[in-house]
Amino acid sequence: MISFQRPSRTRALKAAVAAGALFLASGAAAQQGDSALTFQVTAFKQAVAENIGADEQIAAFYRARNFEPIWTSGSDADRARRLALIEAFSLSDDHGLPRGRFDANALKARMAQAQTGRDRGLLEIELTNTFLQFAHDIQTGVLEPGKVVPAIKRVIPRRDAAELLTRLVDEDPTAVMRSLSPSSPEYARLMRAKLRLEHRIAHGGWGPTVPGGSLKPGQSGNAVVALRNRLTAMGYLQPSLTQTYDSRIEAAVREFQEDMGLTADGVAGGSTMTALNKSPEERLKSIMVAMERERWLNLPDGLGQRHVRVNLVNFHAQIFDDNKLTFETKSVIGQNKSTHETPEFSDTMEHMVINPSWYVPRSIIVSEYLPAMRANPYAAGHLEVIDARGRVVPRSNGFSQYSSRSFPFNMRQPPGPRNALGSVKFMFPNKYNIYLHDTPSQDLFAREVRTFSHGCIRLDDPHDFAYTLLAKQESDPVNYFQSILRTGQETHVDLVEPVPVHLIYRTAFTSAKGQMNYRNDVYGRDAQLWRALEREGVALRVGRNS
């Protein structure tokens, strides 16, 4: 949880509010006599009622309290809420929210202009709407991601307006404001990294880029000096005067490579040079997009005491228990094609299938297999052609009479060592037909970039993944799994406790110690999200002491 409190600002903010910057109900209207005050109150309530808008939750909230204010009276409670809102707005830039949308100075000026009951009524609704906009932005994100990137299928966990307004009235408003941002350790670490990087950029960034296409241990010269200086500025190397690619530089390069998801060989080759020469501004954009993405995962009940997390661009699948990583394995994701990209969403794993059959998706049947079988009915002979009742269809009649629309059959690969799903698949039923599974193509896991599937997620160590899941319900998960595997029969095994699965996409993420890791934007999604955030008013805070 990130605190909104900045002691250096608080005294000035309190003075601005308490010194009469707000006219509101405690000003001249209260001194004009009972009839004038009654008129002011009536005008206030009428303005509130007329301008609530289409949000039924806001309307119900104000009707339930007979249109009494929560912001604009002279009471200590309303004053505390105004102060808490201004304090929160003053730190919105720290969270990477749209610049200008939450301008504390403009808000104070708007408050000072409220001179009549109607003015206060209009201001009341404006403050409510602005608070709700702020709460939604900082709590669950600025964007509707599916409208920006269709492959992001995530349901954003917006809190309802009545809940937020009721909390604001019933609880300490400063505490409510502080509680809005995600409480996850990852969000806190990303925000600290953002502030540190802004400070670094304001003081010169990481210096000049490193020239040359490749450097390796033992070399010396100006390019090595530039490499040394860059690694020092990035925090991977202690300052030194060496001009030689020595063991200290080699160790720093290895650490950098690990944080970038590169092969940690200590050689500054092409991929390492590209990553090294990324500007701090580009990295800052990645962090700010990651913060937005973390807000989308700010679920009311959390990610799950036990959950599976797959960071697509990190090419790893992980199991977490009580927020601690308990298992990790390499993964392969969908190819970088619009039809094959792995989508982002959350669902619940309910079971696994040992010795699975592969039922070929319709899209693959008509685009890849049917054309071959029209020319040669015995093509793709490792697959069975089956009818709607699951019966094998003889190939002797041929398939030349069918088009992609009229082909009436399905295709299936029985269990076996060549099965495309390998020996086990992990099911979290979803309309995208995405799941985790084994694969016979083990050579792909040696690649740095692993985008080879039709969309599903292949696992490097699926058996150990299964053992970890089954350990919650079986005293000997290894023998249990292996005994079923040896039968060769397709077997459905329920998980006694279903496990939430989160398919995420993070080009910037942290280690538990707070060290930043960066990955390539393999599908180009973060670039699209950054442009969308810019359209909403999000901007880099650079060029000044942050």
VEXKE-210270 format. One record per residue: residue in three letters; z, y, x of N, C-alpha, C in turn. Coordinates in steps of 0.2 Angstrom, whole numbers, plus 5000, padded with zeros to 4 digits. Layout:
BEGIN
ALAZYXZYXZYX;...
# end
This chain:
BEGIN
MET500049945004500050005000500050065004;ILE499650115003499550175007499950235004;SER500350265008500750315005500350385004;PHE500450424999500050484998500450535002;GLN501050525004501550575006501350605013;ARG501250665014501150705020501650755020;PRO502150755024502750805024502450875025;SER501950885030501750945031501450985025;ARG501150945021500850975015501350985009;THR501850945008502250935002502551005001;ARG502851035006503251105004502751155001;ALA502151165004501651215002501451194994;LEU501351134993501151114986501651124981;LYS502251104983502851124978502951194977;ALA502851234982502851304982502351334977;ALA501751304978501151334974501251314966;VAL501551264965501751244958502351284955;ALA502851284959503551304956503551384956;ALA503051414960503151484961502751524955;GLY502451484950502151514945501451514945;ALA501151474949500451464949500151444943;LEU500551414939500351384932500651434927;PHE500251454922500451494917500751444912;LEU500351404908500551354904501051374899;ALA501451324896501851344890502451384892;SER502651384898503251414900503151494901;GLY502551514901502351584902502451634896;ALA501951674896501951734891501951704884;ALA501651654882501651634875502351614873;ALA502751594877503451574875503851634874;GLN503651694876503951754875503751804870;GLN503251774866502951814861503251804854;GLY503751764853504051754847503851694844;ASP504151674839504051604836503351594833;SER503151644829502451644826501951634831;ALA501951674837501451664842501551604845;LEU502151574846502251514850501951454845;THR502051464838501851414834501051414834;PHE500751474834500051474835499751444841;GLN500151454847499951424853499951344853;VAL500551324850500551254849500051224845;THR499951254839499451224835498751224838;ALA498551284842497951284845497851234851;PHE498451224854498451174859498351104856;LYS498651084851498551014848497851004845;GLN497651064842496951054840496451044845;ALA496551084851496051074856496051004859;VAL496650974860496750914862496450864858;ALA496550864851496250824846495450824846;GLU495250884847494450894847494150874853;ASN494450864859494150854865494350784868;ILE494650744864494850684867494250644869;GLY493750644865493150614867493050544864;ALA492650504867492550434863492950384866;ASP493450394870493850344873494450334868;GLU494450274865494950264859495650254862;GLN495650224869496350214872496650284873;ILE496250334875496550404876496750434870;ALA496350424865496450454858497150414855;ALA497150354856497750314853498350344857;PHE498350354863498950374867499150434865;TYR498750484864498950554861499150554854;ARG498850514850499050514843499750484843;ALA499950434847500550404847501150454849;ARG500950504852501450554854501350614851;ASN500950614845500850674841500550734845;PHE500150714850499750764854500150804858;GLU500750784860501250814864500950814871;PRO501050864876500750864882501050814887;ILE500750794892501050754898500950794904;TRP500550854904500350884910500550964909;THR500450994904500351064903500951104900;SER501551064899502151104896502551134902;GLY503051164901503451194906504051144908;SER504051084906504551044907504551014914;ASP505150994917505150964923504750904924;ALA504650864919504250804919503550814920;ASP503250864916502550884917502450914924;ARG502950954926502850994932502850934938;ALA503250884937503250834942502550794942;ARG502250784936501650754936501050794939;ARG501050854938500550904941500650904948;LEU501250904951501350904958501050834961;ALA501250784958501050714960500250714961;LEU499950734955499250734955498950774961;ILE499150834962498950874967499050844974;GLU499550814975499750784981499250724982;ALA499150684977498650634978497950654979;PHE497750704976497050734977496950754984;SER497550784987497450814994497350764999;LEU497450694997497350645002496750595000;SER496350614995495750574992495250564998;ASP495150615002494650605008494850545012;ASP495550545013495750485018495550415015;HIS495450415009495250345006494550345005;GLY494150395007493450395007493150405000;LEU493550434995493350454989492850504989;PRO492450514983491950574983492250644984;ARG491950674989492150734991492050784986;GLY492450834984492350884979492550854972;ARG492550794971492750764964493550774963;PHE493850774968494650784968494850834972;ASP494650894971494850954975495450984972;ALA496050974977496651004975496651074974;ASN496351114978496351184977495951214971;ALA495451174969495051194963495551174957;LEU495851124957496351104952496851154951;LYS497151174956497651234955497451294952;ALA496851314954496551374952496351364944;ARG496151304942495951294935496651294931;MET497151274934497851274930498051344929;ALA497951384934498151454934497751494929;GLN497151474927496751504922496951494915;ALA497351444914497551424907498051484904;GLN497751524899498151584897498351574889;THR497951524886498151524878498251454877;GLY498551444870498651374868498051324869;ARG497451354867496851314867496651304874;ASP496751354879496651344886497051284888;ARG497651284886498051224889497851164886;GLY497651164879497351094877496751074880;LEU496351114882495751094886495951074892;LEU496451104896496651084902496951024902;GLU497351004897497750944896497250884896;ILE496750884892496250834892495850834899;GLU495750884902495350884908495750854914;LEU496450864914496850834919496950764917;THR496950744911497050674909496350634912;ASN495850664910495150634912495150624920;THR495350684923495250684930495750634933;PHE496350624931496850574933496550504932;LEU496250494926495950424925495350414930;GLN494950464931494450454936494650434943;PHE495150474945495450464951495750394952;ALA496150374946496450304946495950254947;HIS495450254943494950204943494550204950;ASP494450264953494050264959494450234965;ILE495150254965495550234971495750164970;GLN495850144964496150074962495650014962;THR495050034959494549974958493849994960;GLY493750054963493150074966492750124963;VAL492350164966491950214964491250194960;LEU491050134963490350114960490450054955;GLU489950054951489749984947489249944952;PRO489549904956489149874961488449844959;GLY488549804953487949764951487349814949;LYS487549874947486949924946486649944952;VAL486949944958486649964964486349904968;VAL486649844968486449784971486449724966;PRO485949704963485949654957486249594959;ALA486249574966486549514968487349514968;ILE487649574967488349574967488549564960;LYS488749504958488949484951489649504950;ARG490049534954490749544953490949584947;VAL491449554943491749594938492249634940;ILE492249704940492649754942493249754938;PRO493849744941494549744937494849804935;ARG494449844931494649914929495349904925;ARG495849944926496349944922496249994916;ASP496549974910496350024904496750084904;ALA496450134901496750204901497450204898;ALA497550174893498250174890498750144895;GLU498650094898499150064903499250124909;LEU498750154911498850204917499250264914;LEU499050284908499450344906500150334904;THR500250274901500950254899501350244906;ARG501050214911501450214917501650284920;LEU501150324919501250394922501850434918;VAL501950414911502450444907503150414909;ASP503150344909503750304910504050294917;GLU503650304922503850294929503850364933;ASP504050354939504050414943503350424945;PRO503050484943502350494944502150494952;THR502550514956502350504963502250434965;ALA502750394963502750324964502050284961;VAL501950314955501350284952500750304956;MET500650364958500050384962500050344968;ARG500550334972500550294978500350224977;SER500550194971500350124969499650114967;LEU499250164966498550154963498150114968;SER498150134975497650104980497850034981;PRO497349994983497549924984498149914989;SER498549864987499149854991499049794996;SER498349774997498249715002498349745009;PRO498549695013498549715020497949735023;GLU497349705021496649725023496549795022;TYR496649825016496549895014496949935018;ALA497549925020497949965024497649965031;ARG497449905034497149905040496549945041;LEU496049935036495449975036495550045035;MET496050065031496150145031496450165038;ARG496850135041497050155048496550155053;ALA496050105052495450105057495050165055;LYS494950185049494550235047494850305050;LEU495450315049495750375052495750375060;ARG495850315063495750315070495050335072;LEU494550305069493850315071493650385070;GLU493950415064493750485063494050535068;HIS494650515071494950555076494550545083;ARG494350485084493950475090493250505090;ILE492950505084492250545083492350625084;ALA492950645081493050715082493250735089;HIS493350685094493550695101493050665105;GLY492350665103491850645108491550575106;GLY491850535102491550475100491650425106;TRP491150385107491150325112490750345118;GLY490550405118490150435124489450405124;PRO489050415130488350395130488250315128;THR487650305126487450235125487350205132;VAL487250135132487150095138486450085138;PRO486150105144485450095145485250025147;GLY484650005146484449935149484449885143;GLY484049835144484049775139484549725140;SER484849715147485349665148485649675154;LEU486349655154486749665160487149605161;LYS487349575167487749515168488149525174;PRO488649485174489149485180488849485186;GLY489149535191488849535198488449595199;GLN488149625193487649685194488049745195;SER487749795198488049855199487549915198;GLY487849975197487350035196487550075190;ASN487150125189487250175183487350135177;ALA486950085175486950055169487650015168;VAL487949985173488549955173489150005172;VAL489050065175489550125174489550145167;ALA488950145164488850165157489250115152;LEU489150055154489449995150490150005151;ARG490450015157491150015158491450075154;ASN491150135154491350195151491350175143;ARG490850145141490850135133491350085131;LEU491450035135491949985133492650015134;THR492750065139493450095139493550145133;ALA493050185131493050225125493250185119;MET492950125119493050085113493750045113;GLY494050055118494750015119494749945121;TYR494149925124494149855126494349855134;LEU494349905137494449905145494849965147;GLN495349945152495750005155495350045159;PRO495450105160495050155164495050125171;SER494450135174494350115181493750145184;LEU493650145191493150175194492650125196;THR492650065194492250015197491550025195;GLN491050015199490350015197489949945197;THR490449895198490149825198490349795191;TYR489949745189490049705183490549655185;ASP491249675185491749625188492049585183;SER492549545184492849505180493249535174;ARG493449595175493749635170493249655165;ILE492649685167492149705162491949635159;GLU491849585162491649525159492149505153;ALA492749505155493249485150493249535144;ALA493149595145493049645140492449635135;VAL491849615139491249595135491349535131;ARG491749485133491849425129492349445123;GLU492849485124493249505118492849545113;PHE492349595116491949625111491449585107;GLN491149535111490749485107491049445102;GLU491749425103492049395098492149435092;ASP492349495093492449545087491849555084;MET491249545087490549555084490249495081;GLY490649435082490349375079489749345084;LEU489749365090489249345094489449295099;THR489049255102489149205107489549235113;ALA490149215114490649255119490449225126;ASP489949245129489749215135489849265141;GLY490049325139490249375144489649415147;VAL489049395145488449425147488249485142;ALA488049545144487849595139487149585138;GLY486949545134486249535132485949575127;GLY485349555124485049595119485549615113;SER485749555110486249565104486849605105;THR487149595111487749625113487649705114;MET487049715117486849785119486749825112;THR486449785107486249825101486949835097;ALA487449795098488049805094488449855098;LEU488449855105488749905109488549975107;ASN487849985106487550045106487550075098;LYS487850035094487950065087488450125088;SER488250175084488650235084489250235081;PRO489850265083490450265079490350285072;GLU489850335070489750355064489450295059;GLU489050255062488750195058489350145057;ARG489750135062490350095061490850125055;LEU490950195055491350225050491050215043;LYS490450215043490150195036490250125034;SER490250085039490450015037491150005035;ILE491550035038492250035036492350065029;MET492050125028492150155021491850105015;VAL491250075017491050025012491449975011;ALA491749945016492249895016492849915012;MET493049975012493649995008493449995001;GLU492850014999492550014992492549944990;ARG492349894994492249824992492949794991;GLU493449824995494149794994494449814988;ARG494249874986494449904979494249864973;TRP493649834974493349784969493749724968;LEU494149704974494549644973495249654972;ASN495449714970496149734968496249704961;LEU496349644961496449604955497149614953;PRO497349614946498049624944498449574946;ASP498249514947498649454949498449434956;GLY498149474960497949454967497349404967;LEU497249384973496649334975496849264973;GLY497549254972497749184971498249164977;GLN498749134975499249104980498849064985;ARG498449014983497948984987497249004985;HIS496849014989496149034987495749024993;VAL495049014991494549004996494149074996;ARG494049095003493649155004493049145008;VAL492449165006491849155010491549225012;ASN491649255018491349315020490649295022;LEU490149305017489449285018489149305025;VAL489249365027488949395034489349375040;ASN489949345039490349315044490249245045;PHE489849215040489649145041490249095042;HIS490749105038491349065038491649055031;ALA491948995030492248985024493048975026;GLN493449005022494149005024494648985018;ILE495148945019495648935014496348975016;PHE496549005011497149045012497749025008;ASP498349015011498949005007499449055008;ASP499649085003500149145003499949195008;ASN499249215008498949265012498949245020;LYS499049175021498949155028498349105029;LEU497949115034497349075035497649005037;THR497448955033497648885034497048845036;PHE496448865035495848825037495248865037;GLU494848855042494248895043493648845046;THR493048855043492448825045491848865045;LYS491348855049490748885049490348875043;SER489948915041489548915035488848935036;VAL488348905032487748935031487648965024;ILE487249015024487149055017486449055016;GLY486249085010485549085008485149125012;GLN484449105012483949145016483949215014;ASN483649255019483549325017482949335013;LYS482949315007482349315003482749334996;SER482349374992482649394986482849334981;THR482449284982482549224978483149174980;HIS483349184987483749144990484449174992;GLU484449234992485149264994485749244990;THR486249224993486849204990487149264987;PRO487349254980487649314977488349324978;GLU488649374976489349394977489749384970;PHE490249344970490649344964491249304965;SER491749304960492349264961492349214955;ASP492549154956492649104951493249054953;THR493248994950493848954951493548884952;MET493748854958493548784960493948734956;GLU493648694952493948644948493948574951;HIS493448554954493348484957492948484963;MET492948424966492448404971492048344969;VAL491448334971491048274970490948234977;ILE491248174978491148134984490548094983;ASN490048084988489448054987489048084981;PRO488848144982488548184976487748164976;SER487548164970486748164969486548244970;TRP485948254972485748324972485248324966;TYR485348364962484948384956484548444958;VAL483948444959483548494962483448554957;PRO483648614959483548674954482848674952;ARG482748694946482048704943481648754947;SER481948804950481448854954481148814960;ILE481548774963481348734969480848684967;ILE480948654961480448594959479748624958;VAL479748684954479048714952478748744958;SER479148774962478848814968478648774974;GLU479048714975478948684981478748614980;TYR479048574975478848504975478248484970;LEU478248524964477648514960476948524963;PRO476848574966476148584969475948524974;ALA476448494977476348434982476248374978;MET476548364972476548304968475948304964;ARG475648364962475048374958474448344963;ALA474448354969473948334974474048264975;ASN474748244976474948174978475548154974;PRO475448114969476048094965476648064969;TYR476548044975477048004979477348054984;ALA477148114984477448164988478248174987;ALA478548194992479348204991479648144988;GLY479448084991479648014989480448004990;HIS480748044993481448034994481848064987;LEU481448094983481748114976481548074970;GLU481948064966481748034959481548084954;VAL481048064951480848104945481148074939;ILE481548114935481948084929481848124923;ASP481848094917481748124911482448154908;ALA482348184902482948214899483548164898;ARG483448104898483948054897484148024903;GLY483948044909484148024916483747964918;ARG483247944915482847884917482347904922;VAL482247854927481747874932481047864929;VAL480647914931479947914928479447884933;PRO479047834932478547814937478047864939;ARG477947864945477447914948476747894947;SER476647834945475947804945475447844940;ASN475747874935475347914931475147984933;GLY475448004939475248064942475548124938;PHE475448184941475748244938475248304938;SER474648294939474148344939474048384932;GLN474248354927474148384920474748434919;TYR475248444923475748484922475748554926;SER475948604923475948664926476748684927;SER476848734931477548754932477948764925;ARG477648784920477948794914478048734910;SER477548684910477548624906477848564909;PHE477948564915478248504919478948494915;PRO478948434912479548414908480148374911;PHE480048364918480548324921481048364926;ASN481548324927482048354933481948304939;MET482248324944482148284950482848274953;ARG482948214956483648204959483548164965;GLN484048184970484048144976484748104976;PRO484748034976485347994975485748004981;PRO486447984980486847984986486547944992;GLY486747974998486547935004486547985010;PRO486447955016486447995022485948055023;ARG485448045019484948095019484948145014;ASN485448145009485548185004485648255006;ALA485348305003485348375005486048405004;LEU486448375000487148394999487648365004;GLY487348315008487848275012488248235008;SER488948225010489348175007489848205002;VAL489848275001490348304997490148374995;LYS490248394988490148454986490748484982;PHE490848544983491448574980491248624974;MET491448614968491148644962491648694959;PHE491348754958491748804954491148834949;PRO491148794944490548804939490448874937;ASN489748894938489548964937488848964935;LYS488649014932487949024929487449034935;TYR487649044941487149054947487048984950;ASN487348934948487248864951487348874959;ILE487948904961488148914968488748864969;TYR488748834974489348794976489348784984;LEU489948754986489948734993489848664994;HIS489548645000489348575001489248555008;ASP489248495009489048465016488348475017;THR488048455023487348455024487248405030;PRO486648375030486448335036486148375042;SER486048445040485748485045486248525049;GLN486548485053487148505057486948555063;ASP486348555065486048595071486148665069;LEU486048685062486048755060486748795062;PHE487248755062487848785064487948815071;ALA487548795075487548825082487248895082;ARG486848915077486548985077487049035076;GLU486949095078487349155077487249175070;VAL486649185068486449205061486249145057;ARG486649125052486549065048486349075041;THR485749095040485449115033484849065032;PHE484949005030484448955029484448915023;SER484948925018484948885012484548925006;HIS484548885001484248914995484748954991;GLY485348964993485849004990486548974990;CYS486548914990487248874991487548884998;ILE488148874998488548885005488648815008;ARG488348805014488448735017489048745022;LEU489448695023490048695027489948645033;ASP490148675039490148635045490648575045;ASP491248585043491748535042491948525035;PRO491548495031491748485024492248435023;HIS492348385027492848335026493548365027;ASP493648405033494248435034494448485028;PHE493848515026493948565020494248525014;ALA493948465013494248425007494948405008;TYR495048385015495748355016496248415015;THR496048475017496548535016496648545008;LEU496148545004496248554997496648494994;LEU496448434996496848374993497548364995;ALA497748395000498448395003498948414998;LYS498748454993499148484988499348424983;GLN498948374983499048324977498948254979;GLU498848244986498848174988499248164995;SER499648114995500148105001499748085007;ASP499148055006498748035012498048055010;PRO497848125011497248145008496648125012;VAL496748105019496148075023495948015020;ASN496447965020496247895017496047895010;TYR496347945006496047944999495347964999;PHE495148015003494448045003494047985006;GLN494247955011493747915015493647845011;SER494147825007494147765003493647774997;ILE493547834995493047844990492347854993;LEU492347884999491747895002491447825004;ARG491847785006491547715008491247675002;THR491447694996491047654990490347674990;GLY490147734992489447754991489347774984;GLN489847774980489747794973489847864971;GLU489447894967489647964965490247974961;THR490748014964491448014961491648084960;HIS491848094954492148164953492848164954;VAL493148214958493848214959494148284957;ASP494548284952494848354949495348374954;LEU495348444955495948474958496448484953;VAL497048464955497648464950497748544949;GLU497748584954497848654954497148684956;PRO496748714951496148744952496248804957;VAL495748814961495848864967495348914966;PRO495548984966495049034965494649034972;VAL493949054970493449064976493249134976;HIS493249164981492949234982492349234987;LEU491749244984491249254989491149334990;ILE491249354996491249424998490749435003;TYR490649505005490149525010490449585013;ARG490749565019491049625023490749625030;THR490349685031490149695038490649725042;ALA491249745039491749775043492449745040;PHE492849715045493449685042493949685048;THR494549665047495049675052495349605054;SER495649595060496049535061496749555059;ALA497149505059497849515057498249565061;LYS497949575067498249625072497949695071;GLY497449705066497149765065496549775069;GLN496349735073495749745077495149745073;MET494649795073494049795069493549735071;ASN493249705067492649665068492149685064;TYR491549685067490949705063490349645063;ARG489949645058489449595057488849635055;ASN488249605056487649635054487549635046;ASP487249675043487049685036486449645035;VAL486549575034485949535034485549535028;TYR485849555023485449565016485349645015;GLY485549685019485449755018485849785012;ARG486349745010486749775004487149835006;ASP487549835011487949885013487549955014;ALA486949945016486550005017486450035010;GLN486249995005486150014998486850044995;LEU487350014997488050034994488150104997;TRP488050115003488250175007487850235004;ARG487150225002486750274999487050294992;ALA487250244989487550254982488150294982;LEU488550274987489150314988489050384990;GLU488550394994488350464996488150504990;ARG487750474985487550504979488150524975;GLU488650484975489250504971489650554975;GLY489450574981489850634984490250604990;VAL490250544992490650524998490250545004;ALA490650565009490350595015490850575021;LEU490550565027490950555033491350625034;ARG491950615036492350665038492350675046;VAL491850705049491850705056491750775058;GLY491750785065491650855068492250895067;ARG492850875065493450915066494050865067;ASN494550895069495150855070495450815064;SER495350755064495550715057496250695058;
# end
